[in-house]
Amino acid sequence: MYNALVCCRAGMGSSMLLKIKVDQVIKEKGYPIKTEHGNLDSLVGFKGDLVITMDDLTAELSGKVPYALGIRNIVNKEEINEKLEEFLKTKE
């Protein structure tokens, strides 16, 4: 089971919506990923495998987290699925 943090700068609205969509994709596909929700401050002490956030934040996270997954359209489940598959392929 992989642990993922779904976050944005404030952790108020967009990342919560993103978490809901990510959880829907995970459930539909049966991916071994467990998510939690937070903001960028939640990265302090985060020991998980994956950070899922908005695409514009991924460059800031490069080198600071094990794997940063950036989503352009947070309601596009197809994009979310493609990015999760890319992550899972790195673990094979």
All heavy atoms as an XYZ file, in Angstrom:
714
protein
N       0.854     -1.179      0.000
C       0.000      0.000      0.000
C       0.896      1.237      0.000
O       1.811      1.343      0.808
C      -0.900     -0.018      1.216
C      -1.879      1.137      1.319
S      -3.145      1.213      0.048
C      -4.189     -0.156      0.467
N       0.609      2.134     -0.904
C       1.352      3.394     -0.987
C       0.548      4.494     -0.300
O      -0.670      4.527     -0.385
C       1.608      3.769     -2.452
C       2.403      2.731     -3.185
C       1.785      1.875     -4.099
C       3.752      2.577     -2.945
C       2.505      0.899     -4.754
C       4.487      1.599     -3.607
C       3.863      0.770     -4.510
O       4.575     -0.202     -5.157
N       1.264      5.379      0.360
C       0.615      6.503      1.052
C       0.842      7.778      0.259
O       1.975      8.090     -0.104
C       1.181      6.653      2.462
C       0.798      5.482      3.326
O      -0.363      5.094      3.375
N       1.770      4.897      3.996
N      -0.256      8.500      0.029
C      -0.188      9.731     -0.757
C      -0.776     10.897      0.031
O      -1.776     10.741      0.730
C      -0.952      9.560     -2.069
N      -0.152     12.032     -0.112
C      -0.686     13.276      0.436
C      -1.238     14.087     -0.718
O      -0.519     14.362     -1.683
C       0.413     14.067      1.148
C       0.032     15.465      1.615
C      -1.033     15.381      2.720
C       1.255     16.227      2.116
N      -2.513     14.447     -0.647
C      -3.130     15.316     -1.644
C      -3.159     16.709     -1.034
O      -3.771     16.933      0.011
C      -4.558     14.859     -1.997
C      -5.147     15.752     -3.073
C      -4.561     13.404     -2.445
N      -2.462     17.643     -1.671
C      -2.350     18.961     -1.045
C      -2.300     20.078     -2.077
O      -2.054     19.856     -3.256
C      -1.118     19.028     -0.154
S       0.456     18.938     -1.012
N      -2.532     21.291     -1.585
C      -2.341     22.514     -2.355
C      -1.755     23.542     -1.382
O      -1.446     23.213     -0.242
C      -3.635     22.996     -2.995
S      -4.906     23.492     -1.823
N      -1.630     24.758     -1.817
C      -1.011     25.764     -0.933
C      -1.809     25.969      0.351
O      -1.256     25.973      1.438
C      -0.874     27.091     -1.659
C       0.130     27.041     -2.775
C       0.353     28.411     -3.380
N       1.063     28.305     -4.630
C       2.364     28.116     -4.752
N       3.101     28.023     -3.689
N       2.926     28.018     -5.934
N      -3.111     26.137      0.243
C      -3.936     26.421      1.418
C      -4.595     25.177      2.012
O      -4.894     25.144      3.197
C      -5.017     27.431      1.065
N      -4.818     24.164      1.208
C      -5.470     22.952      1.687
C      -6.937     23.146      2.019
O      -7.481     22.438      2.860
N      -7.568     24.076      1.349
C      -8.962     24.405      1.684
C      -9.956     23.821      0.677
O     -10.857     23.094      1.061
C      -9.145     25.919      1.730
C      -8.254     26.613      2.717
S      -8.811     26.507      4.393
C     -10.270     27.485      4.326
N      -9.830     24.175     -0.572
C     -10.862     23.798     -1.524
C     -10.388     22.921     -2.656
O     -10.886     21.812     -2.838
N      -9.432     23.415     -3.411
C      -9.038     22.691     -4.617
C      -8.425     21.333     -4.296
O      -8.711     20.344     -4.970
C      -8.084     23.527     -5.468
O      -6.961     23.923     -4.718
N      -7.627     21.264     -3.264
C      -7.019     19.970     -2.942
C      -8.043     19.000     -2.358
O      -7.920     17.790     -2.536
C      -5.828     20.124     -1.997
O      -6.218     20.756     -0.798
N      -9.049     19.508     -1.679
C     -10.100     18.617     -1.178
C     -10.898     18.037     -2.343
O     -11.200     16.838     -2.364
C     -11.029     19.348     -0.209
C     -12.135     18.451      0.341
S     -11.531     16.920      1.108
C     -11.004     17.543      2.692
N     -11.217     18.878     -3.328
C     -11.894     18.381     -4.524
C     -11.004     17.378     -5.253
O     -11.471     16.324     -5.698
C     -12.273     19.530     -5.454
C     -12.964     19.143     -6.760
C     -14.246     18.361     -6.496
C     -13.256     20.379     -7.594
N      -9.723     17.686     -5.351
C      -8.787     16.765     -5.996
C      -8.737     15.435     -5.242
O      -8.746     14.375     -5.852
C      -7.395     17.391     -6.075
C      -6.304     16.525     -6.687
C      -6.660     16.077     -8.102
C      -4.976     17.284     -6.681
N      -8.717     15.475     -3.929
C      -8.690     14.239     -3.136
C      -9.933     13.387     -3.412
O      -9.831     12.171     -3.560
C      -8.589     14.530     -1.640
C      -8.524     13.247     -0.802
C      -8.535     13.530      0.682
C      -8.374     12.280      1.536
N      -9.261     11.188      1.253
N     -11.076     14.029     -3.494
C     -12.315     13.290     -3.776
C     -12.202     12.577     -5.130
O     -12.518     11.394     -5.254
C     -13.529     14.239     -3.746
C     -13.777     14.711     -2.310
C     -14.767     13.567     -4.341
C     -14.754     15.865     -2.197
N     -11.709     13.294     -6.138
C     -11.574     12.691     -7.472
C     -10.507     11.601     -7.480
O     -10.682     10.546     -8.099
C     -11.244     13.769     -8.520
C     -12.365     14.764     -8.731
C     -13.599     14.073     -9.271
C     -14.725     15.039     -9.525
N     -15.949     14.364     -9.961
N      -9.393     11.839     -6.808
C      -8.329     10.824     -6.735
C      -8.860      9.568     -6.044
O      -8.632      8.448     -6.513
C      -7.096     11.381     -6.002
C      -6.115     10.263     -5.648
C      -6.394     12.438     -6.864
N      -9.578      9.741     -4.942
C     -10.131      8.584     -4.227
C     -11.124      7.818     -5.100
O     -11.185      6.585     -5.030
C     -10.796      9.026     -2.924
C      -9.788      9.394     -1.849
O      -8.598      9.036     -1.989
O     -10.199     10.045     -0.870
N     -11.896      8.531     -5.925
C     -12.822      7.853     -6.831
C     -12.057      6.982     -7.824
O     -12.427      5.832     -8.072
C     -13.685      8.878     -7.580
C     -14.721      9.559     -6.712
C     -15.461     10.687     -7.435
O     -15.111     11.090     -8.541
N     -16.482     11.216     -6.781
N     -10.983      7.531     -8.393
C     -10.184      6.763     -9.359
C      -9.528      5.564     -8.671
O      -9.538      4.447     -9.207
C      -9.112      7.670    -10.018
C      -8.157      6.843    -10.878
C      -9.778      8.750    -10.864
N      -8.975      5.774     -7.499
C      -8.327      4.682     -6.764
C      -9.320      3.554     -6.495
O      -9.008      2.378     -6.683
C      -7.717      5.217     -5.447
C      -6.500      6.091     -5.762
C      -7.349      4.072     -4.503
C      -5.972      6.858     -4.572
N     -10.520      3.930     -6.089
C     -11.546      2.923     -5.793
C     -11.979      2.191     -7.067
O     -12.089      0.960     -7.082
C     -12.759      3.584     -5.132
C     -13.817      2.591     -4.721
C     -14.961      3.273     -3.984
C     -16.013      2.236     -3.591
N     -17.141      2.861     -2.895
N     -12.196      2.948     -8.146
C     -12.626      2.338     -9.402
C     -11.593      1.371     -9.970
O     -11.938      0.324    -10.502
C     -12.918      3.432    -10.443
C     -14.158      4.247    -10.153
C     -14.281      5.480    -11.032
O     -13.474      5.658    -11.978
O     -15.175      6.291    -10.769
N     -10.326      1.740     -9.856
C      -9.251      0.935    -10.443
C      -8.653     -0.070     -9.468
O      -7.877     -0.937     -9.868
C      -8.141      1.858    -10.983
C      -8.602      2.807    -12.061
C      -8.995      2.052    -13.318
C      -9.368      3.002    -14.440
N      -9.716      2.290    -15.672
N      -8.947      0.085     -8.197
C      -8.392     -0.829     -7.198
C      -6.915     -0.614     -6.943
O      -6.204     -1.566     -6.609
N      -6.468      0.603     -7.095
C      -5.046      0.894     -6.884
C      -4.689      0.802     -5.396
O      -5.478      1.194     -4.532
C      -4.697      2.301     -7.380
C      -4.788      2.471     -8.872
C      -5.150      3.697     -9.412
C      -4.491      1.437     -9.745
C      -5.232      3.879    -10.790
C      -4.566      1.606    -11.121
C      -4.940      2.831    -11.628
O      -5.019      3.000    -12.989
N      -3.492      0.326     -5.095
C      -3.053      0.192     -3.695
C      -2.507      1.510     -3.152
O      -1.325      1.611     -2.777
C      -1.969     -0.891     -3.787
C      -1.343     -0.667     -5.128
C      -2.486     -0.228     -6.022
N      -3.338      2.516     -3.121
C      -2.921      3.849     -2.676
C      -3.910      4.350     -1.645
O      -5.120      4.313     -1.863
C      -2.850      4.837     -3.864
C      -1.865      4.336     -4.921
C      -2.449      6.231     -3.366
C      -1.883      5.146     -6.212
N      -3.394      4.829     -0.537
C      -4.202      5.427      0.525
C      -3.879      6.921      0.556
O      -2.701      7.295      0.573
C      -3.870      4.779      1.866
C      -4.636      5.346      3.034
C      -4.200      4.654      4.312
C      -4.842      5.333      5.511
N      -4.290      4.797      6.756
N      -4.905      7.766      0.566
C      -4.657      9.203      0.525
C      -4.991      9.870      1.857
O      -5.810      9.384      2.630
C      -5.507      9.881     -0.567
O      -6.887      9.743     -0.255
C      -5.213      9.303     -1.939
N      -4.315     10.983      2.080
C      -4.660     11.899      3.154
C      -4.645     13.295      2.561
O      -4.081     13.517      1.490
C      -3.719     11.774      4.346
C      -2.266     12.067      4.023
C      -1.353     11.836      5.218
O      -1.196     12.767      6.006
O      -0.818     10.738      5.331
N      -5.244     14.231      3.243
C      -5.404     15.576      2.709
C      -4.679     16.600      3.577
O      -4.616     16.444      4.799
C      -6.898     15.927      2.641
C      -7.155     17.326      2.247
N      -7.512     18.297      3.150
C      -7.082     17.943      1.051
C      -7.653     19.439      2.503
N      -7.406     19.243      1.240
N      -4.143     17.636      2.938
C      -3.490     18.684      3.705
C      -3.077     19.852      2.837
O      -3.512     19.983      1.694
N      -2.228     20.702      3.394
C      -1.662     21.815      2.630
C      -0.146     21.623      2.563
O       0.369     20.603      3.009
C      -2.039     23.166      3.245
C      -1.535     23.306      4.660
O      -0.603     22.605      5.077
N      -2.127     24.185      5.420
N       0.561     22.586      2.034
C       2.002     22.414      1.875
C       2.711     22.251      3.221
O       3.746     21.600      3.295
C       2.599     23.585      1.086
C       2.225     23.621     -0.392
C       2.904     24.818     -1.075
C       2.603     22.334     -1.105
N       2.162     22.816      4.283
C       2.751     22.617      5.614
C       2.681     21.160      6.045
O       3.455     20.725      6.904
C       2.049     23.492      6.652
C       2.349     24.974      6.453
O       3.379     25.293      5.819
O       1.551     25.803      6.926
N       1.760     20.410      5.481
C       1.617     18.986      5.811
C       2.801     18.165      5.318
O       2.969     17.016      5.731
C       0.331     18.425      5.208
O      -0.793     19.139      5.653
N       3.610     18.754      4.452
C       4.785     18.036      3.956
C       5.833     17.840      5.045
O       6.621     16.906      4.981
C       5.409     18.789      2.774
C       4.579     18.804      1.505
C       5.203     19.742      0.488
C       4.457     17.406      0.934
N       5.815     18.706      6.049
C       6.764     18.570      7.154
C       6.412     17.281      7.904
O       5.316     17.129      8.425
C       6.699     19.775      8.109
C       7.634     19.566      9.293
C       7.020     21.059      7.368
N       7.327     16.374      7.905
C       7.114     15.109      8.593
C       6.375     14.066      7.775
O       6.150     12.958      8.252
N       5.979     14.393      6.545
C       5.288     13.420      5.700
C       6.278     12.350      5.254
O       7.312     12.644      4.684
C       4.659     14.110      4.485
C       3.991     13.166      3.521
C       2.839     12.485      3.882
C       4.512     12.961      2.261
C       2.222     11.610      2.996
C       3.908     12.108      1.364
C       2.757     11.422      1.736
N       5.954     11.111      5.529
C       6.851      9.993      5.207
C       6.273      9.091      4.122
O       6.727      7.967      3.957
C       7.090      9.147      6.467
C       7.673      9.908      7.628
C       9.088     10.322      7.371
C       9.672     10.985      8.616
N      10.779     11.830      8.338
N       5.271      9.585      3.389
C       4.606      8.774      2.380
C       5.407      8.634      1.101
O       6.567      9.046      1.004
N       4.765      8.052      0.120
C       5.415      7.708     -1.141
C       5.154      8.700     -2.254
O       5.880      8.725     -3.248
C       4.879      6.339     -1.610
C       5.004      5.291     -0.536
O       6.136      4.847     -0.289
O       3.977      4.950      0.077
N       4.102      9.492     -2.108
C       3.613     10.258     -3.252
C       2.904     11.518     -2.780
O       2.166     11.476     -1.792
C       2.620      9.352     -4.008
C       1.711      9.892     -5.060
C       2.530     10.295     -6.279
C       0.693      8.822     -5.456
N       3.146     12.625     -3.471
C       2.396     13.852     -3.225
C       1.622     14.180     -4.499
O       2.193     14.242     -5.583
C       3.318     15.027     -2.842
C       2.530     16.325     -2.741
C       4.036     14.728     -1.531
N       0.319     14.342     -4.339
C      -0.550     14.673     -5.469
C      -1.006     16.108     -5.270
O      -1.570     16.457     -4.228
C      -1.760     13.723     -5.523
C      -1.290     12.274     -5.621
C      -2.672     14.081     -6.702
C      -2.395     11.242     -5.430
N      -0.753     16.947     -6.278
C      -1.064     18.359     -6.134
C      -1.365     18.967     -7.501
O      -1.436     18.258     -8.499
C       0.111     19.077     -5.440
O      -0.271     20.415     -5.136
C       1.357     19.080     -6.301
N      -1.519     20.292     -7.516
C      -1.766     20.971     -8.783
C      -0.460     21.010     -9.577
O       0.622     21.097     -9.020
C      -2.246     22.393     -8.545
C      -3.610     22.532     -7.887
S      -4.297     21.043     -7.230
C      -5.155     21.622     -5.833
N      -0.601     20.974    -10.884
C       0.559     20.886    -11.765
C       1.569     22.007    -11.531
O       2.773     21.781    -11.613
C       0.085     20.884    -13.217
C       1.166     20.457    -14.171
O       1.724     19.370    -13.975
O       1.462     21.233    -15.096
N       1.089     23.210    -11.204
C       2.013     24.342    -11.047
C       2.883     24.241     -9.793
O       3.853     24.972     -9.663
C       1.244     25.659    -11.052
C       0.289     25.805     -9.890
O      -0.305     24.795     -9.467
O       0.146     26.926     -9.399
N       2.572     23.343     -8.884
C       3.366     23.196     -7.654
C       4.441     22.117     -7.754
O       5.333     22.057     -6.911
C       2.457     22.872     -6.463
C       1.564     23.990     -5.968
C       0.673     23.487     -4.838
C       2.387     25.167     -5.495
N       4.357     21.277     -8.765
C       5.263     20.130     -8.810
C       6.727     20.553     -8.929
O       7.592     19.901     -8.363
C       4.896     19.162     -9.946
O       4.848     19.874    -11.169
C       3.571     18.486     -9.682
N       7.003     21.622     -9.654
C       8.396     22.064     -9.779
C       8.962     22.479     -8.423
O      10.125     22.213     -8.127
C       8.490     23.226    -10.768
N       8.131     23.097     -7.580
C       8.573     23.493     -6.239
C       8.869     22.286     -5.357
O       9.671     22.372     -4.443
C       7.497     24.338     -5.551
C       7.278     25.688     -6.153
C       6.211     26.480     -5.423
O       6.154     26.399     -4.195
O       5.434     27.160     -6.111
N       8.217     21.185     -5.616
C       8.359     19.996     -4.787
C       9.480     19.076     -5.257
O       9.872     18.164     -4.535
C       7.043     19.219     -4.755
C       5.853     19.977     -4.180
C       4.595     19.111     -4.262
C       6.110     20.393     -2.749
N       9.983     19.322     -6.449
C      11.021     18.464     -7.004
C      12.214     18.374     -6.059
O      12.748     19.381     -5.608
C      11.472     19.015     -8.359
O      12.483     18.202     -8.889
N      12.594     17.163     -5.741
C      13.720     16.922     -4.846
C      13.369     16.978     -3.372
O      14.184     16.638     -2.528
N      12.160     17.417     -3.051
C      11.744     17.542     -1.652
C      10.826     16.403     -1.217
O      10.630     16.202     -0.016
C      11.021     18.872     -1.432
C      11.897     20.077     -1.697
C      11.124     21.359     -1.544
C      12.013     22.558     -1.894
N      11.272     23.803     -1.958
N      10.230     15.716     -2.193
C       9.309     14.610     -1.893
C       9.709     13.419     -2.767
O      10.358     13.590     -3.801
C       7.841     15.014     -2.155
C       7.432     16.166     -1.254
C       7.608     15.370     -3.603
N       9.331     12.205     -2.362
C       9.727     11.025     -3.151
C       9.195     11.043     -4.583
O       9.883     10.648     -5.515
C       9.122      9.860     -2.371
C       8.915     10.369     -0.986
C       8.658     11.839     -1.123
N       7.953     11.500     -4.764
C       7.361     11.535     -6.093
C       6.274     12.600     -6.065
O       5.376     12.538     -5.228
C       6.745     10.173     -6.452
C       6.331     10.029     -7.893
C       7.158      9.391     -8.806
C       5.108     10.516     -8.345
C       6.782      9.236    -10.129
C       4.724     10.373     -9.662
C       5.561      9.733    -10.561
O       5.185      9.590    -11.868
N       6.362     13.570     -6.958
C       5.354     14.630     -7.044
C       4.525     14.419     -8.303
O       5.057     14.366     -9.409
C       6.010     15.996     -7.075
N       3.237     14.275     -8.103
C       2.313     14.042     -9.208
C       1.473     15.303     -9.388
O       0.721     15.681     -8.489
C       1.445     12.824     -8.861
C       0.548     12.234     -9.922
C       0.238     10.808     -9.572
C      -0.694     13.036    -10.105
N       1.608     15.967    -10.523
C       0.887     17.207    -10.781
C      -0.302     16.989    -11.689
O      -0.198     16.331    -12.718
N      -1.435     17.544    -11.308
C      -2.665     17.434    -12.077
C      -3.038     18.815    -12.621
O      -3.074     19.785    -11.871
C      -3.815     16.888    -11.185
C      -3.460     15.518    -10.610
C      -5.130     16.854    -11.960
C      -3.328     14.419    -11.629
N      -3.322     18.892    -13.916
C      -3.723     20.164    -14.528
C      -5.200     20.459    -14.315
O      -5.584     21.563    -14.000
C      -3.428     20.143    -16.025
C      -1.973     20.203    -16.328
C      -1.738     20.205    -17.811
N      -0.303     20.070    -18.025
C       0.361     20.754    -18.911
N      -0.250     21.583    -19.703
N       1.651     20.587    -19.037
N      -6.035     19.455    -14.528
C      -7.488     19.625    -14.395
C      -7.953     18.709    -13.269
O      -8.047     17.492    -13.451
C      -8.172     19.279    -15.714
C      -9.667     19.473    -15.661
O     -10.255     19.624    -14.581
N     -10.292     19.461    -16.817
N      -8.248     19.293    -12.121
C      -8.508     18.486    -10.920
C      -9.826     17.711    -10.963
O     -10.066     16.895    -10.082
C      -8.451     19.348     -9.639
C      -9.516     20.439     -9.655
C      -7.072     19.923     -9.465
C      -9.590     21.234     -8.368
N     -10.655     17.943    -11.958
C     -11.883     17.160    -12.083
C     -11.807     16.154    -13.234
O     -12.781     15.453    -13.503
C     -13.132     18.062    -12.240
C     -13.342     18.910    -10.998
C     -13.043     18.922    -13.477
N     -10.656     16.074    -13.880
C     -10.477     15.159    -15.009
C      -9.956     13.820    -14.489
O      -8.759     13.641    -14.275
C      -9.517     15.765    -16.027
C      -9.378     14.921    -17.268
O      -9.599     13.704    -17.258
N      -9.007     15.568    -18.358
N     -10.857     12.877    -14.309
C     -10.480     11.581    -13.762
C      -9.579     10.793    -14.708
O      -8.777      9.991    -14.264
C     -11.732     10.789    -13.399
C     -12.448     11.393    -12.183
C     -13.818     10.831    -11.893
C     -13.917      9.368    -11.779
N     -15.273      8.911    -11.388
N      -9.703     11.031    -16.009
C      -8.832     10.354    -16.974
C      -7.381     10.794    -16.772
O      -6.463      9.972    -16.767
C      -9.287     10.647    -18.403
C      -8.506      9.890    -19.449
C      -9.084     10.079    -20.844
O     -10.325     10.056    -20.992
O      -8.291     10.248    -21.770
N      -7.165     12.083    -16.611
C      -5.808     12.584    -16.359
C      -5.271     12.034    -15.038
O      -4.128     11.599    -14.956
C      -5.791     14.115    -16.314
C      -4.399     14.658    -16.009
C      -4.366     16.152    -15.759
O      -5.420     16.793    -15.752
O      -3.252     16.665    -15.537
N      -6.104     12.048    -14.015
C      -5.684     11.523    -12.716
C      -5.290     10.057    -12.844
O      -4.245      9.635    -12.339
C      -6.815     11.705    -11.674
C      -7.029     13.196    -11.403
C      -6.499     10.943    -10.389
C      -8.302     13.522    -10.627
N      -6.086      9.283    -13.548
C      -5.782      7.868    -13.745
C      -4.456      7.679    -14.471
O      -3.633      6.855    -14.068
C      -6.915      7.183    -14.512
C      -6.656      5.715    -14.680
O      -6.333      5.010    -13.708
N      -6.757      5.223    -15.901
N      -4.233      8.449    -15.533
C      -2.980      8.328    -16.287
C      -1.775      8.620    -15.401
O      -0.766      7.912    -15.441
C      -2.983      9.294    -17.481
C      -3.940      8.887    -18.577
C      -4.068      9.942    -19.662
O      -3.347     10.967    -19.611
O      -4.907      9.747    -20.563
N      -1.875      9.652    -14.578
C      -0.746     10.031    -13.711
C      -0.526      8.984    -12.604
O       0.616      8.692    -12.243
C      -0.987     11.406    -13.104
C      -1.159     12.530    -14.136
C       0.127     12.986    -14.716
C       0.006     14.076    -15.762
N      -0.295     15.388    -15.277
N      -1.614      8.429    -12.077
C      -1.460      7.378    -11.055
C      -0.826      6.138    -11.670
O       0.016      5.492    -11.031
C      -2.820      7.043    -10.429
C      -3.408      8.116     -9.512
C      -4.817      7.728     -9.073
C      -2.534      8.368     -8.293
N      -1.220      5.806    -12.892
C      -0.602      4.660    -13.565
C       0.887      4.891    -13.771
O       1.692      3.978    -13.595
C      -1.283      4.392    -14.911
C      -2.636      3.728    -14.786
C      -3.283      3.437    -16.128
O      -2.853      4.022    -17.149
O      -4.229      2.643    -16.150
N       1.266      6.120    -14.156
C       2.688      6.443    -14.320
C       3.439      6.240    -13.014
O       4.543      5.687    -13.007
C       2.855      7.895    -14.782
C       2.425      8.147    -16.205
C       2.477      9.621    -16.574
O       3.092     10.421    -15.836
O       1.879      9.978    -17.609
N       2.851      6.681    -11.914
C       3.484      6.485    -10.603
C       3.642      5.000    -10.306
O       4.721      4.548     -9.913
C       2.668      7.162     -9.501
C       3.047      6.692     -8.122
C       4.246      7.092     -7.544
C       2.221      5.829     -7.415
C       4.612      6.635     -6.279
C       2.570      5.375     -6.152
C       3.774      5.775     -5.584
N       2.576      4.237    -10.496
C       2.623      2.807    -10.164
C       3.631      2.062    -11.028
O       4.269      1.118    -10.555
C       1.227      2.196    -10.286
C       0.231      2.670     -9.211
C      -1.185      2.221     -9.553
C       0.642      2.185     -7.838
N       3.815      2.496    -12.270
C       4.817      1.853    -13.132
C       6.232      2.057    -12.598
O       7.098      1.217    -12.803
C       4.717      2.386    -14.568
C       3.527      1.839    -15.319
C       3.447      2.390    -16.730
C       2.187      1.854    -17.412
N       1.979      2.466    -18.725
N       6.458      3.161    -11.897
C       7.797      3.386    -11.327
C       8.066      2.447    -10.164
O       9.211      2.310     -9.743
C       7.971      4.836    -10.823
O       7.130      5.066     -9.685
C       7.669      5.844    -11.920
N       7.031      1.820     -9.643
C       7.168      0.924     -8.491
C       7.247     -0.540     -8.878
O       7.353     -1.394     -8.012
C       5.987      1.130     -7.520
C       5.887      2.539     -6.978
C       7.135      2.867     -6.191
C       7.088      4.255     -5.610
N       8.338      4.580     -4.914
N       7.145     -0.835    -10.196
C       7.192     -2.227    -10.645
C       8.611     -2.758    -10.636
O       9.562     -2.088    -10.791
C       6.591     -2.360    -12.048
C       5.125     -2.083    -12.085
C       4.516     -2.166    -13.481
O       5.252     -2.187    -14.484
O       3.301     -2.207    -13.559
